[in-house]
Amino acid sequence: MVEEWLIDAAREYNLNSLANRDSYAAVLLMPIETMDTILDWTFSSLPDEILVGMDPNSAKSNPDETIEAYSGSGIKDHLFAGQGFVLGQPHFVNRGNSEEVHHVPEEWVDGLFAQERGVRGGRFTHWLHTHPNAPAIPSEADADAAQWTEGIDMILGIHFFNKRHSSWLRSFGINDKTEPNPIGRTKTGHTILGLEMIGFHRTGFGVNLVITDENGNAIE
């Protein structure tokens, strides 16, 4: 069950997506249950980033009313693979940092990955990776990896506070007893201060990500 704080955050995120729809070349719909799952994986994997692969759900076409509402003046058809369908189930691919990557055990993926499929060795249409306590800004390496992506690449930036490891906050003048404007709390006890997510195509076009229910209707 998705917690109320995440539903509220999704509403606020979608309002921003709606207001800025003219900045994007396409729309991609992500069910809120997918976001919830990715957040659980994120906090179970700290301090590492995680990489998640997703395919379009071919059984669920985008609702026309959602796409019309969130499409801007510069919308482009046939920009990426899977355009026109709600995102399918997320798949945990690996976790790591700038020096080391911990791959999911081979028996979990059952031969889905191969070297000829690009720098990630994967078969998924869309990719998402996380930036724990960092902004959702693509690096040069992210742009290079996107060249192998048939769909789009996404980055999820999660800003959080953990009372068990909060001594560093004192240097920024934040008292342990006053958490700065939290929006919610995870099952692992981390306080969420903010979420930001971007989507981009390998050509550099931005993609408008919209958080939806399981059928692709925007959370509003």
GUDRENTOR-712183 format. One line per field, with one value per residue (C-alpha): x, y, z; residue in one letter; residue number from 1. Coordinates in nm, 3 decimals. Each point is the difference from the previous one (the first is absolute). Example, Ala and Ser with C-alpha at 12.3 -4.5 7.8 and 13.67 -1.06 7.14 Angstrom:
GUDRENTOR-712183
c1 <- 1.230	0.137
c2 <- -0.450	0.344
c3 <- 0.780	-0.066
voti <- A	S
lumnu <- 1	2
***
This chain:
GUDRENTOR-712183
c1 <- 0.000	0.140	0.030	-0.183	0.317	0.110	-0.342	0.020	0.353	-0.122	-0.277	0.250	0.241	-0.275	-0.107	0.355	-0.003	-0.327	0.122	0.319	-0.142	0.124	0.359	-0.030	-0.007	-0.193	-0.187	0.065	-0.239	0.134	-0.241	0.044	0.044	0.315	0.134	-0.079	0.191	0.301	0.010	-0.002	0.290	0.184	-0.001	0.079	0.313	0.146	0.254	0.011	-0.194	-0.221	-0.073	-0.352	-0.118	-0.356	-0.196	-0.328	-0.315	-0.139	-0.337	-0.048	-0.005	0.031	-0.341	-0.066	-0.113	0.323	0.223	-0.200	0.020	0.376	0.113	0.149	0.024	0.320	-0.124	0.163	-0.149	0.213	0.288	0.087	-0.083	-0.298	-0.150	-0.375	0.001	0.004	0.322	0.001	0.151	0.337	0.297	0.292	0.316	0.290	0.124	0.332	0.204	0.264	0.258	-0.194	-0.320	-0.180	-0.190	-0.316	0.082	0.002	-0.266	-0.244	0.014	-0.004	0.216	-0.166	0.331	0.263	0.313	-0.122	-0.290	0.204	0.184	-0.266	-0.024	-0.377	-0.311	-0.239	-0.167	0.025	0.257	-0.008	0.277	-0.006	0.199	-0.023	0.031	0.098	-0.184	-0.145	0.253	0.144	0.377	0.204	0.003	-0.380	-0.023	0.235	-0.200	-0.322	0.128	-0.074	-0.351	-0.290	-0.245	0.103	0.231	-0.123	0.176	-0.168	0.155	-0.100	0.086	-0.031	0.092	0.096	0.005	0.245	0.259	-0.085	0.316	0.110	-0.312	0.131	0.257	-0.289	-0.171	-0.276	-0.098	-0.062	-0.336	-0.129	-0.019	-0.017	-0.348	-0.034	-0.254	-0.011	0.175	0.112	-0.038	0.373	-0.042	0.145	-0.175	-0.063	0.078	-0.066	-0.026	0.094	-0.010	0.101	-0.038	0.205	0.041	0.343	-0.041	-0.019	-0.376	-0.168	-0.287	-0.288	-0.036	-0.346	-0.085	-0.323	-0.221	0.038	-0.210	0.192	-0.229	0.202	0.009	-0.172
c2 <- 0.000	0.339	0.242	0.331	0.213	-0.152	0.060	0.365	0.028	-0.149	0.260	0.282	-0.153	-0.034	0.360	0.103	-0.238	0.154	0.358	-0.072	-0.229	0.225	-0.079	-0.367	-0.193	-0.303	-0.145	-0.320	-0.131	-0.169	-0.177	0.118	-0.362	-0.010	0.311	-0.152	-0.319	0.194	0.208	-0.318	-0.139	0.331	0.013	-0.369	0.058	0.313	0.152	-0.133	0.111	-0.259	-0.071	-0.107	-0.132	0.026	-0.093	0.149	-0.180	-0.098	-0.078	0.361	0.276	0.357	0.154	0.272	0.254	-0.033	0.038	0.295	0.178	-0.046	0.046	0.334	0.189	-0.178	-0.358	-0.260	-0.336	-0.313	0.152	-0.313	-0.369	-0.062	0.343	-0.029	-0.254	0.025	-0.120	-0.366	-0.172	0.125	-0.240	0.047	-0.029	0.104	0.232	0.175	0.316	0.169	-0.267	-0.323	-0.157	-0.287	-0.195	-0.189	-0.376	-0.155	-0.256	0.286	0.134	-0.332	0.105	0.336	0.186	-0.017	0.200	0.090	0.199	0.305	0.133	-0.124	-0.343	0.006	-0.071	0.247	0.278	0.267	0.058	0.187	0.058	0.179	0.287	-0.034	0.345	0.152	0.188	-0.183	0.141	-0.226	-0.035	-0.048	-0.373	0.004	0.167	-0.263	-0.286	0.149	-0.053	-0.371	0.053	-0.080	0.180	0.273	0.045	0.127	0.129	0.006	0.237	-0.072	0.247	-0.154	0.032	-0.284	0.080	-0.284	0.171	0.367	0.148	0.142	0.217	0.214	0.153	0.136	0.149	-0.260	-0.114	-0.374	0.081	0.206	-0.193	0.241	-0.021	-0.380	-0.133	-0.357	-0.290	-0.333	-0.347	0.009	0.306	0.257	0.335	0.111	0.367	0.004	-0.202	0.104	-0.206	0.070	-0.191	0.054	-0.149	-0.078	0.292	0.240	0.058	0.012	-0.240	0.101	-0.265	-0.027	-0.205	-0.196	-0.270	-0.353	0.088	0.312	0.264	0.288	0.037	0.336
c3 <- 0.000	-0.101	0.292	-0.001	0.003	-0.332	-0.155	0.112	-0.143	-0.329	-0.022	0.050	-0.250	-0.261	0.049	-0.092	-0.299	-0.116	0.038	-0.195	-0.269	-0.283	0.102	-0.098	-0.324	0.125	0.297	0.198	0.266	0.316	0.240	0.358	0.113	-0.214	0.171	0.339	-0.086	-0.126	0.319	0.211	-0.204	0.027	0.378	0.033	-0.213	0.161	-0.030	-0.357	-0.304	-0.168	-0.365	-0.099	-0.337	-0.129	-0.310	-0.124	0.109	-0.340	0.161	0.116	-0.258	0.122	0.079	-0.258	0.259	0.199	-0.305	-0.132	0.336	0.044	-0.362	-0.095	-0.326	-0.108	0.038	-0.227	-0.096	-0.041	0.197	0.199	0.031	0.225	-0.059	0.039	0.284	0.379	0.163	0.098	0.304	0.127	0.013	0.240	-0.215	0.222	0.272	0.039	0.017	-0.212	0.090	0.026	-0.136	0.172	-0.262	0.074	0.014	-0.346	0.084	0.069	-0.353	-0.189	-0.293	-0.067	-0.026	-0.272	-0.089	-0.349	0.147	0.092	0.300	0.243	-0.157	0.036	-0.198	0.165	-0.196	0.272	0.274	0.331	0.249	0.333	0.146	0.381	0.160	-0.334	-0.274	-0.300	-0.246	-0.275	-0.019	-0.315	0.078	0.024	-0.342	-0.147	0.150	-0.140	-0.354	0.045	0.138	-0.233	0.227	0.241	0.297	0.335	0.311	0.340	0.253	0.361	0.274	0.343	0.366	0.235	0.371	0.061	-0.221	0.042	0.155	-0.338	-0.006	0.285	-0.232	-0.205	0.304	0.012	0.349	0.045	0.158	-0.291	-0.323	-0.298	-0.157	-0.035	-0.252	0.131	0.167	-0.146	0.149	0.078	0.222	-0.241	-0.019	-0.359	-0.059	-0.372	-0.321	-0.352	-0.316	-0.358	-0.324	-0.314	-0.344	-0.146	-0.244	0.295	-0.002	0.339	0.072	0.226	0.269	0.156	0.310	-0.047	0.138	-0.137	-0.308	-0.097	0.148	0.147	0.378	0.053
voti <- M	V	E	E	W	L	I	D	A	A	R	E	Y	N	L	N	S	L	A	N	R	D	S	Y	A	A	V	L	L	M	P	I	E	T	M	D	T	I	L	D	W	T	F	S	S	L	P	D	E	I	L	V	G	M	D	P	N	S	A	K	S	N	P	D	E	T	I	E	A	Y	S	G	S	G	I	K	D	H	L	F	A	G	Q	G	F	V	L	G	Q	P	H	F	V	N	R	G	N	S	E	E	V	H	H	V	P	E	E	W	V	D	G	L	F	A	Q	E	R	G	V	R	G	G	R	F	T	H	W	L	H	T	H	P	N	A	P	A	I	P	S	E	A	D	A	D	A	A	Q	W	T	E	G	I	D	M	I	L	G	I	H	F	F	N	K	R	H	S	S	W	L	R	S	F	G	I	N	D	K	T	E	P	N	P	I	G	R	T	K	T	G	H	T	I	L	G	L	E	M	I	G	F	H	R	T	G	F	G	V	N	L	V	I	T	D	E	N	G	N	A	I	E
lumnu <- 1	2	3	4	5	6	7	8	9	10	11	12	13	14	15	16	17	18	19	20	21	22	23	24	25	26	27	28	29	30	31	32	33	34	35	36	37	38	39	40	41	42	43	44	45	46	47	48	49	50	51	52	53	54	55	56	57	58	59	60	61	62	63	64	65	66	67	68	69	70	71	72	73	74	75	76	77	78	79	80	81	82	83	84	85	86	87	88	89	90	91	92	93	94	95	96	97	98	99	100	101	102	103	104	105	106	107	108	109	110	111	112	113	114	115	116	117	118	119	120	121	122	123	124	125	126	127	128	129	130	131	132	133	134	135	136	137	138	139	140	141	142	143	144	145	146	147	148	149	150	151	152	153	154	155	156	157	158	159	160	161	162	163	164	165	166	167	168	169	170	171	172	173	174	175	176	177	178	179	180	181	182	183	184	185	186	187	188	189	190	191	192	193	194	195	196	197	198	199	200	201	202	203	204	205	206	207	208	209	210	211	212	213	214	215	216	217	218	219	220
***
